[in-house]
């Protein structure tokens, strides 16, 4: 996710692990040792590391490594690279714990796959990613039935998303205060985001107006429940 120097030859590495979540470890000799870390510490790489805990348990060190894959296309496309970094900054700000690490890692690698393979990428992809990430981390929403009466929402012309409660309501039930109106196409898009990998979101060619509708709701939902907002190039707590 990020790499920085803390002594002449040593580096610190901020990473997302499928078992440990978001962590920081030290790569001693990482800026000079071509044998130990050559090519592995570039941003966005997927790497297998053996990680060792210090004797006092106060820090982690990176040991043996195997580069599994590194992105090519998104590093040559500033827009794709920017999307990737924005999503990684969100993951880092979210601070994923070990018990939620596996779905976070899986979604992050699915995003990289999307950015490598998709013919086109939508400007709303980072926002859609934040919504899916929050859903996977326990802030899930039932997009199939009304939270008030239980009516299946696929039969309703539109619905209302109460972002503060994380609930969806049909038009026959009085919408809670500050609810956002969601079209039937928007509801289908939310189910796509919730249940499929990011590449599918791009391949379905969801209309921009529907993506804007979903993005507006996701921004409000994430800000209220996760407490993160994008501000001046970083995510901050609100």
C-alpha positions in Angstrom: 0.0 0.0 0.0 2.8 2.4 0.9 6.6 2.2 1.3 8.9 4.7 3.1 12.5 5.0 4.2 13.3 5.2 7.9 17.1 4.7 7.8 19.7 4.7 5.1 19.1 1.1 3.9 15.8 0.2 5.7 12.2 0.6 4.7 8.8 0.5 6.4 6.0 -1.2 4.4 2.3 -0.6 4.9 0.4 -3.6 3.5 -2.9 -5.4 3.4 -2.7 -9.1 4.3 -5.3 -11.8 3.8 -4.7 -13.0 7.4 -3.5 -9.9 9.3 -5.5 -7.1 7.8 -3.8 -3.7 7.5 -0.3 -3.7 9.1 3.1 -2.1 9.0 6.4 -4.1 8.9 10.0 -3.3 8.4 12.2 -4.4 5.5 15.7 -4.2 6.8 18.1 -3.6 4.0 15.1 -3.2 1.7 16.5 -0.2 -0.2 19.8 -1.9 -1.1 19.2 -5.7 -1.0 18.5 -6.7 -4.6 18.5 -10.4 -3.6 15.9 -10.2 -0.8 13.4 -7.6 -2.1 14.1 -6.9 -5.7 10.9 -5.7 -7.4 8.7 -6.8 -4.6 8.1 -3.6 -2.7 6.5 -1.6 -5.5 3.0 -0.3 -4.7 0.1 -2.5 -5.8 2.1 -5.7 -6.0 0.7 -8.9 -4.6 3.5 -10.6 -2.7 3.9 -13.7 -0.5 6.0 -12.8 2.5 7.1 -14.7 5.6 6.6 -12.3 8.5 8.5 -12.4 11.7 7.5 -10.8 15.0 10.3 -9.1 17.0 11.3 -10.7 20.4 9.5 -8.0 22.3 6.4 -8.3 20.0 6.6 -4.5 19.2 7.1 -4.7 15.4 7.1 -7.0 12.4 9.8 -7.7 9.9 9.5 -9.0 6.3 11.5 -12.1 5.6 11.5 -14.4 2.5 9.3 -13.2 -0.4 7.8 -14.3 -3.6 6.3 -11.9 -6.1 2.9 -13.3 -7.2 1.9 -10.6 -9.6 2.3 -7.0 -10.3 0.0 -4.7 -12.3 1.2 -3.4 -15.7 -1.7 -1.6 -17.4 -2.8 0.6 -14.5 0.7 1.7 -13.9 0.8 3.1 -17.4 -2.6 4.8 -17.1 -2.8 7.7 -14.7 -6.5 7.4 -14.3 -6.5 3.7 -13.4 -3.5 4.2 -11.1 -5.3 7.1 -9.3 -8.4 4.9 -8.8 -6.2 2.2 -7.3 -4.5 4.6 -4.9 -7.8 6.2 -3.8 -9.2 2.7 -2.9 -6.1 1.7 -1.1 -6.2 5.0 1.0 -9.7 4.1 1.9 -8.7 0.6 3.0 -5.9 2.0 5.1 -8.1 4.6 6.7 -10.7 1.9 7.4 -7.9 0.0 9.3 -9.0 -3.6 8.6 -8.6 -6.0 11.6 -7.4 -9.6 11.2 -10.9 -11.1 11.6 -12.1 -9.1 8.6 -8.9 -9.4 6.5 -9.9 -12.2 4.0 -12.9 -10.4 2.4 -10.9 -7.1 2.3 -8.0 -8.7 0.6 -10.2 -10.6 -1.9 -12.0 -7.4 -2.8 -8.8 -5.4 -3.2 -7.3 -8.0 -5.6 -10.6 -8.1 -7.5 -10.3 -4.3 -7.9 -6.8 -4.6 -9.3 -8.0 -7.3 -11.7 -10.8 -5.0 -12.9 -8.3 -2.1 -13.4 -6.1 -4.4 -15.4 -8.8 -5.9 -17.6 -11.7 -3.6 -18.0 -12.0 -1.8 -21.3 -13.2 1.3 -19.6 -13.3 2.5 -16.0 -16.0 4.8 -14.5 -15.1 7.8 -12.5 -17.5 6.5 -9.8 -15.6 3.2 -9.3 -13.8 4.4 -6.1 -17.2 5.3 -4.5 -18.8 2.0 -5.6 -15.8 0.2 -4.2 -16.2 2.0 -0.8 -19.8 0.9 -0.6 -19.0 -2.7 -1.4 -16.1 -2.6 1.1 -18.3 -1.4 3.8 -20.9 -4.0 3.0 -18.3 -6.7 3.3 -17.0 -5.3 6.6 -20.3 -5.7 8.4 -22.2 -2.6 7.3 -24.5 -4.7 5.0 -27.9 -3.6 3.6 -30.8 -5.8 2.6 -31.6 -4.5 -1.0 -34.3 -7.2 -1.7 -37.2 -6.4 0.6 -38.8 -3.4 2.4 -37.5 -3.0 5.9 -41.0 -1.9 7.1 -43.5 -4.3 5.4 -41.3 -6.9 3.9 -42.5 -6.4 0.3 -40.1 -7.7 -2.3 -38.5 -4.6 -3.8 -38.1 -6.0 -7.4 -41.9 -5.3 -7.8 -41.7 -1.7 -6.8 -41.1 1.1 -9.3 -38.7 2.8 -6.9 -37.6 2.6 -3.3 -36.2 4.8 -0.5 -32.7 4.3 1.0 -32.5 5.4 4.6 -28.7 5.8 4.8 -28.6 6.4 8.6 -30.4 3.2 9.4 -29.0 1.2 6.4 -32.5 0.2 5.4 -34.6 0.2 2.2 -38.3 1.0 2.1 -40.9 0.5 -0.6 -43.0 3.5 -1.8 -46.1 2.3 0.1 -44.4 2.8 3.4 -43.7 6.4 4.6 -40.0 7.0 3.9 -38.0 7.8 7.0 -36.6 11.3 7.3 -33.6 12.1 5.0 -34.1 9.1 2.8 -32.8 9.0 -0.7 -35.0 7.9 -3.6 -33.6 4.9 -5.5 -34.9 3.9 -8.9 -35.5 0.3 -9.9 -32.3 0.5 -12.0 -30.4 1.9 -9.1 -31.6 -1.0 -6.9 -30.4 -3.5 -9.4 -27.1 -1.7 -9.6 -26.8 -1.9 -5.8 -27.4 -5.7 -5.9 -24.7 -5.9 -8.6 -22.3 -4.0 -6.5 -23.1 -6.1 -3.4 -22.8 -9.5 -5.0 -20.3 -9.4 -7.9 -16.7 -8.4 -8.3 -15.8 -4.9 -9.6 -15.1 -6.2 -13.2 -18.7 -7.1 -13.5 -19.8 -3.6 -12.6 -17.9 -2.3 -15.6 -18.9 -5.0 -18.0 -22.6 -4.4 -17.2 -22.3 -0.9 -18.6 -24.6 0.7 -15.9 -25.8 4.1 -17.2 -23.9 7.1 -15.7 -27.1 8.5 -14.2 -27.7 5.3 -12.2 -24.0 5.3 -11.1 -24.4 8.9 -9.8 -27.5 7.8 -7.9 -25.7 4.9 -6.2 -22.6 7.0 -5.5 -24.6 9.8 -3.8 -26.3 7.2 -1.5 -23.0 5.4 -0.8 -21.2 8.6 0.1 -23.9 9.4 2.7 -24.0 5.8 4.0 -20.2 5.5 4.4 -19.8 8.9 5.9 -22.5 8.2 8.6 -21.6 4.5 9.4 -17.9 4.3 8.8 -17.1 8.0 9.6 -14.8 8.6 6.7 -14.9 11.4 4.1 -12.5 12.3 1.3 -11.0 15.7 1.9 -7.9 17.3 0.3 -6.4 14.1 -1.0 -6.9 11.9 2.0 -9.7 10.3 4.0 -10.3 11.8 7.4 -12.6 10.9 10.3 -15.8 12.9 10.8 
